[in-house]
Amino acid sequence: MVEILEQARAHAASTRRPQLALEIAGGIDIIKATAPIDVPLVVFVERESGEVDMGVITLSLPVETKNQA
């Protein structure tokens, strides 16, 4: 999501729309500020036998990033 907004902000800036670029940059800041630090993902794995196992993996930002947040 942030990558798309960064592209939109860059396009607005390159087409001489500084107010729009500023508003998009503000939106990017809001998204980055409220993004979760730990993200749980539900994973389904199908084995060759046809059984399906389920688990949860938590993706986490590095400790340095957590300390800054």
C-alpha positions in Angstrom: 0.0 0.0 0.0 2.7 2.5 1.0 4.6 1.7 -2.3 1.6 2.7 -4.4 1.2 5.9 -2.4 4.9 6.7 -2.8 4.5 6.4 -6.5 1.4 8.6 -6.5 3.2 11.2 -4.4 6.2 11.2 -6.8 3.9 11.5 -9.8 2.1 14.5 -8.1 5.4 16.1 -7.4 6.7 15.6 -10.9 3.5 17.0 -12.5 3.8 20.2 -10.4 1.0 19.4 -7.9 2.8 20.2 -4.7 -0.4 20.4 -2.5 -1.5 16.9 -3.6 2.0 15.5 -3.1 2.0 17.0 0.4 -1.4 15.5 1.2 -0.3 12.1 0.0 2.9 12.3 2.1 0.7 13.1 5.1 -1.4 9.9 4.4 1.8 7.9 4.1 3.0 9.1 7.5 -0.4 8.1 9.1 -0.2 4.6 7.6 3.4 4.1 8.7 2.6 5.4 12.2 -0.4 3.1 12.7 1.1 0.0 11.1 1.3 -3.0 13.5 4.7 -4.1 14.6 3.8 -7.7 15.0 1.7 -9.3 12.3 0.1 -12.7 12.8 -0.4 -14.8 9.7 -2.5 -17.9 9.5 -0.8 -20.5 7.4 -2.3 -23.6 5.8 0.0 -26.4 4.5 -1.4 -29.2 2.4 0.7 -32.4 2.7 1.1 -34.9 -0.1 -1.3 -37.2 1.8 -4.0 -34.6 1.4 -4.0 -33.6 5.1 -4.1 -29.9 5.8 -2.2 -28.5 8.8 -2.8 -25.0 10.1 -0.5 -22.8 12.1 0.1 -19.1 13.0 3.4 -17.4 12.2 4.1 -13.9 13.6 6.2 -11.6 11.5 7.9 -9.0 13.6 10.0 -6.0 12.9 13.6 -6.0 14.1 14.2 -5.0 17.7 15.8 -1.7 16.6 12.7 -0.7 14.7 10.5 -1.6 17.7 12.5 0.6 20.0 12.1 3.5 17.6 8.3 3.0 17.3 
